[in-house]
Amino acid sequence: MSGSTDVPAHPDTAPARADWRDTLREATDLALLGFAVALAALPVLTLAPAVATASVALHDRSVTGAWPDARTSLSRFGRALPAGSAVSAAALAAVALLAADLLALTTGRVPGGGPALALTAVVVAVLLGYAGLVAVAVGRTGGRGWRVAARRVARSCPERPGAWAAASGVCALAVVLGVLVTPVAVPILGGYTLAALHALDARHPVPAPEPS
């Protein structure tokens, strides 16, 4: 007869599942994150630093299980301002050019009709997906390193076409919903979209750039 006193693991020791209160709390946190980004982006050129800071907060949440405190986020936002302002200006210029192209196609001032409009819409979605993945990569380096992140994501996208296509779909859906919902809900949509991109990156990670 063995003298071992080992006790078999109890079958009911599985991790507790999140209930509706945890889901509601997470949804509220993401909505507040979206509003924080919208407020920080009001000066327009602070859009990229705001997105970068929110992306870092989401990364912290996924790694540590807790959101960073307000002082930490404000410090990160300040550090992200110099490079992020230039990124905001470049992004806004690209958006203006694409919007002018779409307007010209829809009004018939540029030939091409429906096929050209559809092709342009696909190009916009692909670029949005790329930009979303860059924002996630920057969030993994403290909110800085835009140039390095852009290069690494550009190299990784052809190697991970599924992740790129999924990110493009997430961003395209967010744009469509942003047109359909009431304007006050757009910031909430922004928080959810960034969280969805982070969840996608967790399944198909892009190599993180070195902080600049």
FIVO-821724 format. One record per atom (N, C-alpha, C): residue in three letters; x, y, z. Coordinates in steps of 0.1 Angstrom, whole numbers, padded with zeros to 4 digits, always signed. Atoms other than C-alpha are relative to their C-alpha. Layout:
BEGIN
ALAXYZ ...
***
This chain:
BEGIN
MET+0009-0012+0000 MET+0000+0000+0000 MET+0009+0012+0000 SER-0008-0012+0001 SER+0014+0034-0010 SER-0003+0010+0011 GLY+0002-0010-0011 GLY+0019+0060+0016 GLY-0001+0014-0006 SER+0001-0014+0006 SER+0016+0089-0009 SER-0013+0007+0005 THR+0012-0008-0004 THR-0007+0117+0002 THR-0004+0010-0010 ASP+0004-0009+0011 ASP-0010+0133-0032 ASP-0015+0001-0001 VAL+0015-0001+0002 VAL-0045+0147-0037 VAL-0002+0005-0014 PRO+0002-0004+0013 PRO-0058+0149-0072 PRO-0006+0014-0001 ALA+0006-0014+0001 ALA-0067+0184-0085 ALA-0015-0001-0002 HIS+0015+0000+0001 HIS-0103+0192-0081 HIS-0005+0005-0013 PRO+0005-0004+0014 PRO-0122+0195-0114 PRO-0006+0014+0000 ASP+0007-0013+0000 ASP-0138+0228-0102 ASP+0010+0011+0002 THR-0010-0011-0003 THR-0105+0248-0100 THR+0003+0008-0013 ALA-0002-0007+0013 ALA-0108+0262-0136 ALA-0002+0015+0003 PRO+0001-0014-0002 PRO-0104+0300-0138 PRO-0014+0005-0001 ALA+0013-0005+0000 ALA-0135+0320-0131 ALA-0003+0007-0013 ARG+0003-0007+0013 ARG-0153+0332-0162 ARG-0006+0014+0003 ALA+0005-0013-0001 ALA-0161+0368-0167 ALA-0015+0001-0001 ASP+0015-0001+0001 ASP-0197+0377-0160 ASP-0004+0013-0006 TRP+0005-0011+0008 TRP-0218+0405-0174 TRP+0005+0013+0006 ARG-0006-0012-0005 ARG-0204+0431-0150 ARG+0014+0003-0005 ASP-0013-0002+0005 ASP-0169+0425-0162 ASP-0001+0005-0015 THR+0002-0005+0014 THR-0181+0429-0198 THR-0005+0014-0001 LEU+0005-0014+0000 LEU-0200+0461-0190 LEU+0011+0009+0004 ARG-0011-0009-0004 ARG-0169+0475-0172 ARG+0010+0002-0011 GLU-0009-0001+0012 GLU-0147+0467-0202 GLU-0006+0009-0011 ALA+0006-0008+0011 ALA-0172+0483-0226 ALA+0000+0015+0004 THR+0000-0014-0005 THR-0174+0514-0204 THR+0014+0006-0001 ASP-0014-0004+0001 ASP-0136+0516-0202 ASP+0004+0004-0014 LEU-0003-0002+0014 LEU-0133+0514-0240 LEU-0007+0013-0005 ALA+0008-0012+0004 ALA-0160+0541-0244 ALA+0007+0012+0005 LEU-0007-0011-0006 LEU-0141+0564-0220 LEU+0013+0003-0007 LEU-0012-0001+0008 LEU-0109+0557-0239 LEU-0002+0008-0013 GLY+0003-0007+0013 GLY-0125+0568-0271 GLY-0003+0015+0002 PHE+0003-0014-0002 PHE-0138+0600-0256 PHE+0013+0008+0004 ALA-0013-0006-0004 ALA-0103+0607-0241 ALA+0008+0003-0013 VAL-0007-0002+0013 VAL-0088+0603-0276 VAL-0006+0012-0007 ALA+0007-0011+0007 ALA-0114+0626-0291 ALA+0003+0014+0006 LEU-0003-0012-0007 LEU-0107+0653-0265 LEU+0014+0004-0003 ALA-0014-0004+0002 ALA-0070+0651-0268 ALA+0003+0003-0015 ALA-0003-0003+0014 ALA-0072+0652-0306 ALA-0007+0013-0005 LEU+0007-0012+0004 LEU-0093+0684-0307 LEU+0009+0010-0007 PRO-0008-0009+0007 PRO-0063+0705-0317 PRO+0005-0005-0014 VAL-0002+0007+0013 VAL-0061+0682-0348 VAL+0014-0006-0001 LEU-0014+0005+0001 LEU-0023+0679-0349 LEU+0004-0009+0012 THR-0003+0009-0011 THR-0025+0660-0316 THR-0007-0013-0002 LEU+0007+0012+0002 LEU-0045+0632-0332 LEU+0009-0012+0001 ALA-0009+0012+0000 ALA-0015+0608-0337 ALA+0005-0002+0014 PRO-0005+0002-0014 PRO-0001+0614-0301 PRO-0012-0006+0008 ALA+0011+0005-0008 ALA-0036+0608-0287 ALA-0003-0015-0003 VAL+0002+0014+0004 VAL-0040+0575-0307 VAL+0011-0008+0006 ALA-0012+0007-0005 ALA-0005+0565-0297 ALA-0001-0003+0015 THR+0002+0001-0014 THR-0012+0571-0260 THR-0011-0010+0004 ALA+0011+0010-0003 ALA-0045+0552-0261 ALA+0005-0014-0004 SER-0005+0013+0004 SER-0027+0524-0279 SER+0009-0006+0010 VAL-0009+0004-0011 VAL-0001+0522-0252 VAL-0008-0005+0012 ALA+0009+0003-0011 ALA-0029+0521-0226 ALA-0006-0014-0002 LEU+0006+0013+0003 LEU-0045+0492-0244 LEU+0010-0012+0001 HIS-0011+0010-0001 HIS-0012+0474-0246 HIS+0003-0004+0015 ASP-0002+0003-0015 ASP-0007+0478-0208 ASP-0011-0008+0005 ARG+0011+0008-0005 ARG-0042+0465-0202 ARG+0001-0014-0004 SER-0001+0014+0004 SER-0035+0434-0222 SER+0011-0008+0007 VAL-0011+0007-0006 VAL-0002+0427-0206 VAL-0001-0001+0016 THR+0001+0000-0015 THR-0008+0437-0169 THR-0014-0002+0005 GLY+0014+0001-0005 GLY-0046+0435-0167 GLY-0005+0013+0006 ALA+0005-0013-0006 ALA-0048+0471-0155 ALA+0003+0012-0009 TRP-0002-0012+0008 TRP-0051+0505-0172 TRP+0011+0009+0007 PRO-0010-0009-0007 PRO-0022+0530-0166 PRO-0008+0012+0006 ASP+0006-0011-0007 ASP-0029+0559-0143 ASP+0001+0013-0009 ALA+0001-0012+0008 ALA-0037+0594-0156 ALA+0013+0007-0001 ARG-0013-0007+0001 ARG-0003+0608-0148 ARG+0010-0007-0010 THR-0008+0007+0009 THR+0015+0581-0167 THR-0004+0003-0015 SER+0005-0002+0013 SER-0008+0586-0197 SER+0003+0014-0005 LEU-0003-0014+0004 LEU-0003+0624-0197 LEU+0015+0001-0003 SER-0014-0001+0002 SER+0035+0619-0195 SER+0003-0006-0014 ARG-0002+0007+0013 ARG+0034+0595-0225 ARG-0005+0009-0011 PHE+0005-0009+0010 PHE+0012+0620-0244 PHE+0009+0011-0003 GLY-0010-0010+0002 GLY+0037+0647-0239 GLY+0012-0004-0007 ARG-0012+0005+0007 ARG+0066+0626-0251 ARG-0003-0004-0014 ALA+0004+0004+0014 ALA+0046+0615-0282 ALA-0003+0012-0008 LEU+0004-0012+0008 LEU+0038+0651-0292 LEU+0009+0004-0011 PRO-0009-0005+0011 PRO+0069+0661-0312 PRO-0001-0008-0013 ALA+0000+0008+0012 ALA+0070+0632-0336 ALA-0015-0002-0005 GLY+0014+0002+0003 GLY+0032+0626-0334 GLY-0007+0011-0008 SER+0006-0012+0007 SER+0023+0661-0346 SER+0004-0001-0015 ALA-0004+0001+0014 ALA+0043+0655-0378 ALA-0008-0011-0007 VAL+0008+0011+0006 VAL+0025+0622-0383 VAL-0014+0004-0002 SER+0013-0005+0002 SER-0008+0639-0378 SER-0001+0008-0012 ALA+0000-0009+0011 ALA+0000+0665-0404 ALA+0000-0009-0013 ALA-0001+0008+0011 ALA+0010+0638-0429 ALA-0013-0008-0002 ALA+0013+0008+0001 ALA-0021+0617-0422 ALA-0011+0008-0005 LEU+0011-0009+0004 LEU-0044+0646-0425 LEU+0001+0004-0015 ALA-0003-0003+0014 ALA-0028+0655-0459 ALA-0005-0011-0009 ALA+0004+0012+0007 ALA-0033+0620-0471 ALA-0016-0002+0000 VAL+0014+0001-0001 VAL-0069+0620-0459 VAL-0007+0010-0010 ALA+0006-0011+0008 ALA-0076+0653-0477 ALA+0001-0004-0015 LEU-0002+0004+0014 LEU-0062+0639-0510 LEU-0009-0011-0004 LEU+0009+0011+0003 LEU-0082+0607-0508 LEU-0015+0005+0000 ALA+0014-0005+0000 ALA-0114+0626-0499 ALA-0003+0008-0013 ALA+0002-0008+0013 ALA-0109+0650-0529 ALA-0001-0010-0012 ASP+0001+0010+0011 ASP-0104+0619-0551 ASP-0014-0006+0000 LEU+0014+0006-0001 LEU-0136+0603-0538 LEU-0011+0009-0005 LEU+0010-0010+0003 LEU-0155+0635-0542 LEU-0001+0002-0015 ALA+0000-0002+0015 ALA-0144+0639-0578 ALA-0006-0012-0007 LEU+0006+0011+0006 LEU-0154+0604-0586 LEU-0015-0001+0001 THR+0014+0000-0003 THR-0188+0606-0570 THR-0008+0010-0007 THR+0007-0011+0007 THR-0196+0639-0587 THR+0001-0001-0015 GLY-0002+0001+0014 GLY-0185+0627-0621 GLY+0010+0009-0007 ARG-0010-0009+0005 ARG-0157+0653-0625 ARG+0012-0008-0005 VAL-0011+0009+0004 VAL-0132+0624-0630 VAL-0006-0012-0006 PRO+0006+0012+0006 PRO-0140+0596-0654 PRO+0004-0013+0007 GLY-0003+0013-0006 GLY-0141+0560-0642 GLY-0013-0006+0006 GLY+0012+0004-0005 GLY-0175+0558-0626 GLY+0001-0010+0012 GLY+0001+0009-0011 GLY-0184+0529-0603 GLY+0012-0008+0002 PRO-0012+0008-0003 PRO-0153+0507-0609 PRO+0011+0008+0006 ALA-0011-0008-0006 ALA-0129+0535-0602 ALA-0003+0004+0015 LEU+0004-0004-0014 LEU-0149+0545-0571 LEU+0002-0012+0009 ALA-0002+0012-0007 ALA-0149+0509-0559 ALA+0015-0003+0003 LEU-0015+0002-0001 LEU-0111+0506-0565 LEU+0006+0009+0010 THR-0005-0010-0009 THR-0105+0538-0546 THR-0004-0004+0014 ALA+0005+0003-0013 ALA-0126+0526-0517 ALA+0008-0012+0006 VAL-0008+0012-0005 VAL-0106+0493-0515 VAL+0014+0006+0004 VAL-0013-0005-0003 VAL-0073+0513-0516 VAL-0001+0008+0014 VAL+0001-0007-0013 VAL-0086+0535-0487 VAL-0001-0010+0011 ALA+0001+0010-0010 ALA-0096+0504-0467 ALA+0014-0006+0003 VAL-0014+0006-0001 VAL-0061+0489-0473 VAL+0009+0009+0008 LEU-0008-0010-0007 LEU-0044+0521-0462 LEU-0004+0001+0015 LEU+0005-0001-0014 LEU-0066+0523-0431 LEU+0005-0012+0008 GLY-0005+0011-0007 GLY-0057+0488-0422 GLY+0015+0000+0004 TYR-0015-0002-0003 TYR-0020+0495-0425 TYR+0002+0010+0011 ALA-0001-0010-0011 ALA-0024+0527-0404 ALA-0004-0006+0013 GLY+0005+0006-0012 GLY-0043+0507-0378 GLY+0011-0009+0006 LEU-0011+0009-0005 LEU-0015+0481-0375 LEU+0012+0008+0005 VAL-0011-0009-0004 VAL+0011+0509-0373 VAL-0003+0006+0014 ALA+0004-0005-0013 ALA-0009+0524-0344 ALA+0002-0010+0011 VAL-0001+0011-0010 VAL-0009+0491-0326 VAL+0015-0002+0003 ALA-0014+0002-0001 ALA+0029+0486-0332 ALA+0006+0012+0009 VAL-0005-0011-0008 VAL+0036+0521-0318 VAL-0005-0001+0015 GLY+0004+0002-0013 GLY+0015+0513-0288 GLY+0008-0010+0008 ARG-0009+0009-0006 ARG+0039+0485-0280 ARG+0013+0005+0004 THR-0013-0006-0003 THR+0068+0509-0277 THR-0001+0013+0008 GLY+0001-0012-0009 GLY+0055+0535-0253 GLY-0006+0012-0008 GLY+0006-0012+0007 GLY+0038+0557-0280 GLY+0009+0007-0009 ARG-0009-0006+0009 ARG+0069+0565-0300 ARG+0005-0010-0010 GLY-0006+0008+0010 GLY+0089+0552-0329 GLY-0009-0002-0012 TRP+0009+0001+0011 TRP+0064+0559-0357 TRP+0007-0004-0013 ARG-0007+0003+0012 ARG+0089+0558-0385 ARG+0005-0015-0001 VAL-0005+0014-0001 VAL+0104+0524-0374 VAL-0012-0009-0001 ALA+0012+0009+0000 ALA+0069+0510-0368 ALA-0006+0000-0014 ALA+0006+0000+0014 ALA+0057+0521-0403 ALA+0008-0009-0009 ARG-0009+0009+0008 ARG+0087+0504-0419 ARG-0002-0015+0003 ARG+0001+0014-0003 ARG+0083+0472-0400 ARG-0014-0006-0003 VAL+0014+0004+0003 VAL+0045+0470-0405 VAL+0000-0002-0016 ALA+0000+0000+0015 ALA+0051+0477-0443 ALA+0007-0013-0004 ARG-0007+0012+0004 ARG+0075+0447-0444 ARG-0008-0012+0004 SER+0007+0012-0006 SER+0052+0424-0423 SER-0013-0002-0007 CYS+0014+0002+0006 CYS+0019+0431-0441 CYS+0000-0010-0012 PRO+0000+0010+0011 PRO+0028+0411-0473 PRO+0002-0014+0006 GLU-0003+0013-0006 GLU+0040+0383-0450 GLU-0013-0005+0008 ARG+0012+0003-0008 ARG+0007+0384-0430 ARG-0012+0006-0007 PRO+0012-0006+0007 PRO-0020+0392-0456 PRO-0013-0002+0007 GLY+0012+0002-0007 GLY-0047+0377-0435 GLY-0002+0011+0011 ALA+0001-0010-0011 ALA-0040+0401-0406 ALA-0002+0014-0006 TRP+0002-0013+0007 TRP-0037+0430-0430 TRP-0014+0002-0005 ALA+0013-0001+0005 ALA-0070+0422-0446 ALA-0010+0001+0011 ALA+0009-0002-0012 ALA-0087+0418-0412 ALA+0000+0014+0006 ALA-0001-0014-0005 ALA-0074+0451-0400 ALA-0007+0010-0009 SER+0007-0008+0009 SER-0086+0467-0432 SER-0015-0001+0001 GLY+0014+0002-0001 GLY-0120+0452-0427 GLY-0005+0007+0013 VAL+0003-0006-0012 VAL-0121+0464-0391 VAL-0002+0015-0002 CYS-0001-0015+0002 CYS-0112+0500-0401 CYS-0011+0004-0010 ALA+0010-0004+0010 ALA-0136+0500-0431 ALA-0014-0001+0007 LEU+0013+0001-0008 LEU-0165+0488-0408 LEU-0002+0012+0009 ALA+0000-0011-0009 ALA-0156+0515-0383 ALA-0004+0013-0008 VAL+0003-0012+0008 VAL-0158+0542-0411 VAL-0015-0001-0003 VAL+0014+0001+0004 VAL-0192+0529-0423 VAL-0009+0002+0012 LEU+0008-0003-0012 LEU-0206+0528-0387 LEU+0001+0014+0004 GLY-0001-0014-0004 GLY-0192+0562-0381 GLY-0009+0009-0008 VAL+0010-0008+0008 VAL-0213+0576-0409 VAL-0014-0002+0004 LEU+0014+0003-0003 LEU-0244+0558-0397 LEU-0004+0004+0014 VAL+0004-0002-0014 VAL-0243+0564-0360 VAL-0001+0015+0003 THR+0000-0014-0004 THR-0250+0597-0342 THR+0014+0005+0003 PRO-0014-0004-0002 PRO-0219+0619-0340 PRO+0006-0002+0014 VAL-0005+0001-0014 VAL-0217+0617-0302 VAL+0005-0014+0003 ALA-0005+0014-0002 ALA-0211+0579-0305 ALA+0012-0003-0008 VAL-0012+0003+0008 VAL-0182+0582-0329 VAL+0012-0002+0008 PRO-0011+0003-0009 PRO-0156+0585-0301 PRO+0000-0014+0006 ILE+0002+0014-0006 ILE-0170+0553-0285 ILE+0005-0010-0011 LEU-0004+0009+0011 LEU-0166+0536-0319 LEU+0015+0000-0002 GLY-0014-0001+0001 GLY-0130+0548-0320 GLY+0007-0009+0010 GLY-0006+0009-0010 GLY-0122+0531-0287 GLY-0001-0014-0003 TYR+0002+0014+0004 TYR-0137+0499-0298 TYR+0008-0005-0012 THR-0008+0004+0012 THR-0119+0499-0331 THR+0014-0002+0003 LEU-0014+0002-0004 LEU-0085+0504-0315 LEU+0002-0013+0008 ALA+0000+0012-0008 ALA-0093+0476-0291 ALA-0001-0012-0009 ALA+0001+0011+0010 ALA-0103+0453-0320 ALA+0013-0002-0007 LEU-0013+0001+0006 LEU-0070+0461-0337 LEU+0010-0007+0009 HIS-0009+0006-0010 HIS-0051+0452-0306 HIS-0003-0015+0002 ALA+0003+0014-0001 ALA-0070+0419-0303 ALA+0004-0007-0012 LEU-0005+0006+0012 LEU-0062+0412-0339 LEU+0015-0002+0000 ASP-0015+0001+0000 ASP-0025+0419-0334 ASP+0004-0011+0010 ALA-0004+0011-0009 ALA-0025+0395-0304 ALA-0001-0014-0007 ARG+0001+0013+0007 ARG-0035+0367-0328 ARG+0010-0001-0011 HIS-0010+0000+0011 HIS-0012+0378-0356 HIS+0010+0011+0003 PRO-0009-0011-0005 PRO+0016+0398-0339 PRO+0009+0005-0011 VAL-0010-0006+0008 VAL+0037+0422-0359 VAL+0012+0003+0008 PRO-0013-0003-0008 PRO+0074+0425-0348 PRO+0000+0014+0005 ALA+0001-0014-0007 ALA+0075+0454-0323 ALA+0013+0008-0004 PRO-0012-0009+0003 PRO+0098+0483-0333 PRO+0007+0003+0013 GLU-0008-0005-0011 GLU+0126+0495-0310 GLU-0005+0014+0003 PRO+0003-0013-0003 PRO+0116+0526-0291 PRO+0010+0010-0004 SER-0009-0010+0004 SER+0131+0557-0305 SER+0005+0009+0011 
***
